[in-house]
């Protein structure tokens, strides 16, 4: 008996883990169900989560550039390995909150940004209850809650100072550069052609827009990070070279939106520094409202219907740019085709919309044939490609207004936080988060990316970062 008393608990743990590892490998090989071989890894993740869930959070951050969308039977898809980690961390976050109610910083949950975000979620819940396809909306709403728990609440708990932010930066930065390197090597094999660029980004990026969006939204943090380290030091050079690689990746993504988004990011930086956010937002809203009135008057939008025969795909980037402003690019005009349908849909369900996630299930019956393109049958069942119109069709006019309020409050409150922050370090984090959010907002004009792990994660983490900077936790 004395022999067993001298054996440490670690020995039992290692033995048990080795046994599970062996069983998992053998069962996977014998049954042909190879996911069983991943069982030991799952147990290891669970163990680490119990001991220190911060490590699991950083593991999730590192997995985001590598995550791959896998389609499963029943018209569902899952992002691996990020989505299982998000679900697990959601449960951890819930249990953490329940076990630490007395020590949780209430100022975080009472912050204006958090309150408007909760209002956004509240209306989404109401729209879900009134959904045309209830189960589809429940899945959509549940996924949104995962993101808020992990990337707002849990991120707010874990990212509280400059050291935490730097650690998060490197956990993401290095994996991102690895995926860019893989993409660039694949692109080089085809001479960096536009036609083969989509294939080169698989399986890490669903398409070139997601790839360009992730690189673009993270660039403000790279610019800020070079100021963290002594100039000409090894780490400084790593950040500089990494930033250059990201810029090359953006250029070779051949994504027009990325160029516009980065220019808007630069403009946002100037506007925030000059305290002109309210004026810029006001002018922007007037311009959008004026455009809507112009297109709606006497059905003026019909004048911009494409020529079905000449609206085609282009595989030369210069030809693509020319076709875009001539309204002869198929991807651009297919977006317009769906946007017109979205406006027609919204007239029928003004209050709560058709329910979160339901645009693609109903839009075909509201389309206008004069805007039809060669790809309008939409076999891949892609979405509306405009997040603001998606809010309108899925959650009605109140849903769109609440999301616009959230966007405006982030910018206006963010400017206030920036100019009233006494810490230069925190000001750098604030401006990076704000510019990153503006870049995301720009992408949302012609894409619906917040529901993706690669873009949605940063949309919500940026909000958490702004809140912590304001309550002086950073």
C-alpha positions as CSV (number, residue, x, y, z in Angstrom):
1,X,0.0,0.0,0.0
2,X,2.9,2.3,0.7
3,X,4.0,1.9,-2.9
4,X,0.7,3.3,-4.2
5,X,0.8,6.2,-1.8
6,X,4.1,7.3,-3.2
7,X,2.7,7.5,-6.8
8,X,1.7,11.0,-7.5
9,X,-1.7,12.0,-8.9
10,X,0.0,13.1,-12.1
11,X,1.1,9.6,-12.8
12,X,-2.5,8.4,-12.7
13,X,-3.5,11.3,-15.0
14,X,-0.8,10.5,-17.5
15,X,-1.6,6.8,-17.4
16,X,-5.4,7.4,-17.9
17,X,-4.7,9.8,-20.7
18,X,-2.4,7.4,-22.5
19,X,-5.0,4.6,-22.1
20,X,-7.7,6.8,-23.7
21,X,-5.3,7.8,-26.4
22,X,-4.6,4.2,-27.3
23,X,-8.3,3.2,-27.1
24,X,-9.3,6.2,-29.4
25,X,-6.7,5.3,-32.0
26,X,-7.5,1.6,-32.0
27,X,-11.3,2.2,-32.2
28,X,-10.9,4.7,-35.0
29,X,-8.8,2.3,-37.0
30,X,-11.0,-0.7,-36.4
31,X,-14.4,1.0,-37.0
32,X,-13.3,3.4,-39.7
33,X,-14.9,6.2,-37.7
34,X,-11.7,8.4,-37.5
35,X,-13.2,11.2,-35.4
36,X,-12.8,8.7,-32.5
37,X,-9.0,9.3,-32.8
38,X,-9.7,13.0,-31.8
39,X,-11.3,11.9,-28.5
40,X,-8.0,12.2,-26.5
41,X,-7.5,15.7,-27.8
42,X,-11.1,16.6,-26.8
43,X,-10.4,15.3,-23.3
44,X,-7.2,17.3,-23.1
45,X,-9.1,20.5,-24.1
46,X,-11.7,19.8,-21.4
47,X,-9.0,19.3,-18.8
48,X,-7.2,22.6,-19.7
49,X,-10.6,24.4,-19.7
50,X,-11.2,23.3,-16.1
51,X,-7.7,24.3,-15.0
52,X,-7.3,27.6,-17.0
53,X,-9.9,28.5,-19.6
54,X,-7.8,31.5,-20.7
55,X,-5.6,29.0,-22.6
56,X,-8.7,27.6,-24.4
57,X,-9.7,31.2,-25.4
58,X,-6.3,31.9,-26.9
59,X,-6.5,28.5,-28.6
60,X,-9.7,29.6,-30.2
61,X,-8.1,32.9,-31.3
62,X,-5.2,30.9,-32.9
63,X,-7.7,28.6,-34.7
64,X,-9.7,31.3,-36.3
65,X,-7.4,31.8,-39.4
66,X,-7.3,28.0,-39.9
67,X,-11.0,27.3,-39.3
68,X,-12.8,25.5,-42.2
69,X,-16.4,25.4,-43.1
70,X,-17.6,21.7,-43.2
71,X,-21.1,20.9,-44.6
72,X,-23.0,18.2,-42.9
73,X,-26.3,16.4,-43.8
74,X,-29.4,18.4,-43.2
75,X,-28.3,21.6,-45.0
76,X,-26.2,22.6,-42.0
77,X,-22.6,23.6,-41.8
78,X,-20.0,23.9,-39.0
79,X,-16.7,25.8,-38.8
80,X,-14.0,23.4,-37.5
81,X,-12.3,23.6,-35.1
82,X,-13.5,27.1,-34.0
83,X,-17.2,26.5,-33.6
84,X,-16.9,23.6,-31.1
85,X,-14.5,25.7,-29.1
86,X,-17.0,28.7,-29.2
87,X,-19.8,26.4,-27.9
88,X,-17.6,25.0,-25.1
89,X,-16.4,28.5,-24.1
90,X,-20.0,29.7,-24.0
91,X,-20.8,27.1,-21.4
92,X,-17.6,28.0,-19.5
93,X,-18.6,31.7,-19.6
94,X,-22.1,30.9,-18.2
95,X,-20.7,28.8,-15.3
96,X,-18.1,31.5,-14.6
97,X,-20.7,34.2,-14.4
98,X,-22.9,32.1,-12.2
99,X,-20.0,31.4,-9.9
100,X,-18.7,34.9,-9.7
101,X,-21.8,37.1,-9.5
102,X,-20.5,39.1,-6.6
103,X,-17.1,39.9,-8.2
104,X,-18.2,40.6,-11.8
105,X,-17.7,44.3,-12.8
106,X,-21.3,45.6,-13.2
107,X,-20.0,48.7,-15.1
108,X,-19.2,46.4,-18.0
109,X,-22.8,45.3,-18.4
110,X,-24.2,48.8,-17.7
111,X,-22.0,50.4,-20.4
112,X,-23.9,52.2,-23.2
113,X,-22.4,49.9,-25.9
114,X,-23.4,46.8,-24.0
115,X,-26.9,48.1,-23.4
116,X,-27.4,48.8,-27.1
117,X,-26.0,45.5,-28.0
118,X,-28.4,43.8,-25.6
119,X,-31.2,45.8,-27.2
120,X,-30.1,44.4,-30.6
121,X,-30.2,40.9,-29.2
122,X,-33.6,41.5,-27.6
123,X,-35.2,42.6,-30.8
124,X,-33.6,39.7,-32.6
125,X,-35.2,37.4,-30.0
126,X,-38.6,39.0,-30.7
127,X,-38.1,38.6,-34.5
128,X,-37.2,34.9,-33.8
129,X,-40.5,34.3,-32.0
130,X,-42.4,35.7,-35.0
131,X,-40.2,34.0,-37.6
132,X,-41.7,32.4,-40.8
133,X,-39.3,29.5,-40.2
134,X,-38.9,29.2,-36.5
135,X,-36.1,26.6,-36.3
136,X,-33.9,28.4,-38.8
137,X,-34.2,31.6,-36.7
138,X,-33.6,29.8,-33.4
139,X,-30.3,28.4,-34.9
140,X,-29.3,31.8,-36.1
141,X,-30.1,33.5,-32.7
142,X,-28.3,30.8,-30.7
143,X,-25.2,31.2,-32.8
144,X,-25.3,34.9,-32.2
145,X,-25.6,34.3,-28.5
146,X,-22.4,32.1,-28.6
147,X,-20.5,35.0,-30.2
148,X,-21.7,37.5,-27.6
149,X,-20.9,35.3,-24.7
150,X,-17.4,34.4,-26.0
151,X,-16.2,37.5,-27.9
152,X,-17.8,40.2,-25.8
153,X,-18.3,38.9,-22.2
154,X,-15.5,36.4,-22.0
155,X,-13.2,38.6,-24.0
156,X,-14.1,41.5,-21.6
157,X,-13.2,39.3,-18.6
158,X,-9.8,38.1,-20.1
159,X,-8.5,41.1,-22.1
160,X,-8.1,43.7,-19.3
161,X,-4.7,45.3,-19.9
162,X,-2.0,45.9,-22.4
163,X,-0.2,42.6,-21.6
164,X,-3.5,40.7,-22.4
165,X,-3.9,42.6,-25.6
166,X,-0.4,41.8,-26.7
167,X,-0.8,38.2,-25.9
168,X,-4.0,38.0,-27.9
169,X,-2.3,39.8,-30.8
170,X,0.5,37.2,-31.1
171,X,-1.9,34.3,-30.7
172,X,-3.7,35.5,-33.8
173,X,-0.9,37.2,-35.8
174,X,1.3,34.2,-36.3
175,X,-1.4,31.8,-37.4
176,X,-2.8,34.5,-39.7
177,X,0.7,34.9,-41.4
178,X,0.9,31.1,-41.8
179,X,-2.3,31.0,-43.7
180,X,-1.3,34.0,-45.8
181,X,1.9,32.3,-46.7
182,X,0.1,29.1,-47.7
183,X,-2.3,31.1,-49.9
184,X,0.5,33.1,-51.5
185,X,2.5,30.0,-52.3
186,X,-0.6,28.4,-54.0
187,X,-1.3,31.6,-55.9
188,X,2.3,31.7,-57.2
189,X,1.8,28.3,-58.7
190,X,-0.9,29.8,-61.0
191,X,1.0,33.0,-61.7
192,X,-1.2,35.0,-59.2
193,X,-4.1,34.8,-61.6
194,X,-7.5,36.2,-60.5
195,X,-9.3,33.1,-61.8
196,X,-7.4,30.7,-59.5
197,X,-7.2,32.9,-56.5
198,X,-10.4,31.4,-54.9
199,X,-9.0,27.9,-55.1
200,X,-5.8,29.0,-53.5
201,X,-7.6,30.3,-50.4
202,X,-9.3,26.9,-49.7
203,X,-9.9,25.4,-47.2
204,X,-9.1,28.2,-44.7
205,X,-11.2,30.9,-46.4
206,X,-14.7,30.4,-47.9
207,X,-14.0,33.0,-50.5
208,X,-11.7,35.9,-51.4
209,X,-14.0,38.5,-49.6
210,X,-13.7,36.7,-46.2
211,X,-9.9,36.5,-46.7
212,X,-9.5,40.1,-47.6
213,X,-11.9,41.2,-44.8
214,X,-9.9,39.3,-42.1
215,X,-6.6,40.8,-43.3
216,X,-8.0,44.3,-43.6
217,X,-9.8,44.4,-40.2
218,X,-6.6,43.2,-38.4
219,X,-4.3,45.7,-40.1
220,X,-5.0,48.5,-37.6
221,X,-3.8,46.3,-34.8
222,X,-0.6,45.5,-36.7
223,X,0.0,49.3,-37.2
224,X,-0.5,49.9,-33.5
225,X,1.6,46.9,-32.5
226,X,4.8,48.2,-34.2
227,X,4.7,51.0,-31.5
228,X,4.8,48.5,-28.7
229,X,8.4,47.5,-29.4
230,X,11.8,49.2,-29.7
231,X,12.4,50.3,-33.2
232,X,14.8,48.1,-35.2
233,X,14.5,45.3,-32.6
234,X,13.8,41.7,-33.8
235,X,10.2,41.8,-32.6
236,X,9.6,45.2,-34.3
237,X,10.9,43.8,-37.5
238,X,8.6,40.8,-37.2
239,X,5.6,43.1,-36.9
240,X,6.8,45.3,-39.8
241,X,7.4,42.3,-42.1
242,X,4.2,40.7,-41.0
243,X,2.3,43.9,-41.9
244,X,3.9,44.0,-45.3
245,X,2.8,40.4,-45.9
246,X,-0.7,41.3,-44.9
247,X,-0.8,44.2,-47.4
248,X,0.5,41.9,-50.1
249,X,-2.2,39.4,-49.3
250,X,-4.9,42.1,-49.5
251,X,-3.6,43.3,-52.9
252,X,-3.5,39.7,-54.3
253,X,-7.0,38.9,-52.9
254,X,-8.3,41.0,-55.8
255,X,-11.1,42.3,-53.6
256,X,-12.5,45.7,-54.5
257,X,-14.3,46.1,-51.2
258,X,-11.0,45.8,-49.3
259,X,-9.5,48.9,-51.1
260,X,-12.6,50.9,-50.3
261,X,-12.7,49.7,-46.7
262,X,-9.1,50.6,-46.1
263,X,-9.6,54.1,-47.5
264,X,-12.7,54.4,-45.2
265,X,-10.5,53.2,-42.3
266,X,-7.9,56.0,-43.0
267,X,-10.7,58.5,-43.3
268,X,-12.2,57.3,-40.0
269,X,-8.8,57.8,-38.3
270,X,-8.7,61.4,-39.4
271,X,-12.3,62.0,-38.5
272,X,-11.9,60.6,-35.0
273,X,-8.7,62.5,-34.4
274,X,-10.4,65.8,-35.5
275,X,-13.6,65.0,-33.4
276,X,-15.8,65.1,-36.5
277,X,-17.6,61.7,-36.0
278,X,-21.1,63.3,-35.5
279,X,-20.8,65.4,-38.6
280,X,-19.5,62.5,-40.7
281,X,-22.3,60.2,-39.5
282,X,-24.9,62.9,-40.1
283,X,-23.6,63.5,-43.7
284,X,-23.5,59.8,-44.3
285,X,-27.1,59.2,-43.2
286,X,-28.3,62.1,-45.3
287,X,-26.4,60.7,-48.4
288,X,-27.9,57.2,-47.9
289,X,-31.4,58.6,-47.3
290,X,-31.1,60.8,-50.4
291,X,-30.0,57.9,-52.5
292,X,-32.9,55.8,-51.4
293,X,-35.4,58.6,-52.2
294,X,-33.8,59.1,-55.6
295,X,-34.0,55.4,-56.5
296,X,-37.5,55.0,-55.2
297,X,-39.0,58.0,-57.0
298,X,-40.9,56.8,-60.1
299,X,-39.1,53.5,-59.8
300,X,-35.9,55.1,-60.9
301,X,-33.9,52.0,-59.8
302,X,-35.2,50.1,-62.8
303,X,-33.0,52.3,-65.0
304,X,-30.0,50.5,-63.5
305,X,-31.1,47.0,-64.5
306,X,-28.2,45.1,-66.1
307,X,-27.9,43.7,-69.6
308,X,-28.3,40.0,-69.2
309,X,-26.1,39.1,-72.1
310,X,-23.1,41.4,-71.2
311,X,-23.2,40.9,-67.4
312,X,-20.6,38.2,-67.0
313,X,-17.7,37.0,-64.9
314,X,-14.3,38.7,-65.5
315,X,-11.0,37.0,-64.8
316,X,-8.7,40.0,-65.4
317,X,-8.6,42.4,-62.5
318,X,-8.5,45.6,-64.7
319,X,-11.4,44.3,-66.7
320,X,-13.2,43.5,-63.5
321,X,-12.8,47.1,-62.2
322,X,-14.0,48.5,-65.6
323,X,-17.0,46.2,-65.6
324,X,-17.9,47.2,-62.0
325,X,-18.4,50.9,-62.8
326,X,-20.1,50.0,-66.1
327,X,-22.4,47.7,-64.0
328,X,-21.5,44.7,-66.1
329,X,-19.8,42.6,-63.5
330,X,-21.9,39.6,-62.6
331,X,-21.1,39.5,-58.8
332,X,-22.0,43.2,-58.4
333,X,-25.2,42.9,-60.3
334,X,-26.2,39.7,-58.7
335,X,-26.0,41.6,-55.4
336,X,-28.2,44.3,-56.8
337,X,-30.7,41.6,-57.9
338,X,-30.9,40.4,-54.3
339,X,-31.0,43.9,-52.8
340,X,-34.0,44.8,-55.0
341,X,-35.7,41.6,-53.7
342,X,-34.9,42.5,-50.1
343,X,-36.6,45.8,-50.5
344,X,-39.7,44.1,-52.0
345,X,-39.7,41.6,-49.1
346,X,-39.5,44.3,-46.4
347,X,-42.7,45.8,-47.6
348,X,-44.6,42.7,-46.6
349,X,-43.0,42.3,-43.1
350,X,-42.2,45.8,-41.8
351,X,-42.3,45.1,-38.1
352,X,-40.4,41.9,-37.3
353,X,-39.3,40.7,-40.8
354,X,-39.3,37.1,-42.0
355,X,-37.1,36.0,-39.0
356,X,-33.3,35.9,-38.5
357,X,-31.5,33.8,-41.2
358,X,-34.5,33.5,-43.5
359,X,-33.7,35.8,-46.4
360,X,-32.5,33.0,-48.7
361,X,-35.5,30.9,-48.0
362,X,-38.0,33.5,-49.3
363,X,-36.3,36.1,-51.5
364,X,-36.8,34.3,-54.9
365,X,-40.5,35.1,-55.0
366,X,-39.8,38.8,-54.5
367,X,-37.1,39.2,-57.2
368,X,-37.5,41.6,-60.2
369,X,-36.7,39.7,-63.5
370,X,-35.1,42.7,-65.2
371,X,-32.2,42.4,-62.7
372,X,-31.6,38.7,-63.2
373,X,-28.1,37.4,-64.0
374,X,-26.6,34.1,-65.1
375,X,-26.1,33.0,-61.4
376,X,-29.5,34.0,-60.0
377,X,-30.6,30.4,-59.5
378,X,-28.2,30.5,-56.5
379,X,-27.4,26.8,-56.2
380,X,-25.0,27.5,-53.3
381,X,-27.8,29.2,-51.3
382,X,-25.7,32.2,-50.5
383,X,-27.2,35.2,-48.6
384,X,-28.1,38.8,-49.3
385,X,-24.6,40.3,-49.4
386,X,-25.6,43.4,-47.5
387,X,-25.9,43.2,-43.7
388,X,-28.0,46.3,-43.3
389,X,-30.6,45.0,-45.8
390,X,-30.4,41.6,-44.1
391,X,-31.4,43.3,-40.8
392,X,-34.4,44.9,-42.7
393,X,-35.7,41.6,-44.2
394,X,-34.9,39.4,-41.2
395,X,-35.9,41.7,-38.3
396,X,-38.0,44.5,-39.9
397,X,-37.5,48.2,-39.7
398,X,-37.0,48.2,-35.9
399,X,-34.2,45.7,-36.3
400,X,-32.4,47.8,-39.0
401,X,-32.8,51.0,-36.9
402,X,-31.4,49.3,-33.8
403,X,-28.4,48.0,-35.6
404,X,-27.8,51.4,-37.1
405,X,-28.0,52.9,-33.6
406,X,-25.5,50.4,-32.4
407,X,-23.1,51.4,-35.3
408,X,-23.5,55.1,-34.6
409,X,-23.2,54.7,-30.8
410,X,-20.0,52.7,-31.2
411,X,-18.5,55.5,-33.3
412,X,-19.7,58.5,-31.3
413,X,-19.0,56.9,-27.9
414,X,-15.7,55.5,-29.2
415,X,-14.6,59.0,-30.2
416,X,-15.5,60.3,-26.7
417,X,-13.6,57.4,-25.1
418,X,-10.5,58.1,-27.3
419,X,-10.3,61.8,-26.5
420,X,-11.0,61.4,-22.8
421,X,-8.5,58.6,-22.3
422,X,-5.4,59.7,-20.3
423,X,-3.3,56.6,-21.3
424,X,-1.4,56.7,-24.6
425,X,-1.4,52.9,-24.7
426,X,-5.1,52.7,-24.2
427,X,-5.7,55.4,-26.9
428,X,-3.8,53.2,-29.4
429,X,-6.0,50.2,-28.6
430,X,-9.1,52.4,-28.9
431,X,-8.2,53.8,-32.3
432,X,-7.3,50.3,-33.6
433,X,-10.6,48.9,-32.4
434,X,-12.6,51.8,-33.9
435,X,-10.8,51.7,-37.3
436,X,-11.2,48.0,-37.4
437,X,-14.9,48.3,-36.8
438,X,-15.2,50.9,-39.6
439,X,-13.5,48.5,-42.0
440,X,-15.9,45.8,-41.0
441,X,-18.9,48.2,-41.5
442,X,-17.6,48.9,-45.0
443,X,-17.5,45.3,-45.8
444,X,-21.0,44.9,-44.5
445,X,-22.3,47.2,-47.3
446,X,-21.9,44.4,-49.8
447,X,-21.5,41.3,-47.6
448,X,-23.1,39.7,-44.6
449,X,-20.0,38.7,-42.6
450,X,-20.7,39.2,-38.9
451,X,-22.1,35.6,-38.7
452,X,-18.8,34.2,-39.8
453,X,-16.2,33.3,-37.1
454,X,-13.4,35.1,-38.9
455,X,-15.1,38.5,-39.0
456,X,-17.8,38.3,-36.3
457,X,-15.2,37.4,-33.7
458,X,-13.4,40.7,-34.2
459,X,-16.6,42.8,-34.5
460,X,-17.6,41.7,-31.0
461,X,-14.1,41.7,-29.5
462,X,-13.6,45.3,-30.7
463,X,-16.8,46.3,-28.7
464,X,-15.5,44.5,-25.6
465,X,-12.1,46.3,-26.0
466,X,-13.8,49.7,-26.2
467,X,-15.9,49.0,-23.1
468,X,-12.9,47.9,-21.1
469,X,-10.9,50.9,-22.2
470,X,-13.7,53.2,-21.1
471,X,-14.1,51.7,-17.7
472,X,-10.3,51.9,-17.3
473,X,-9.7,48.1,-17.1
474,X,-7.2,48.3,-19.9
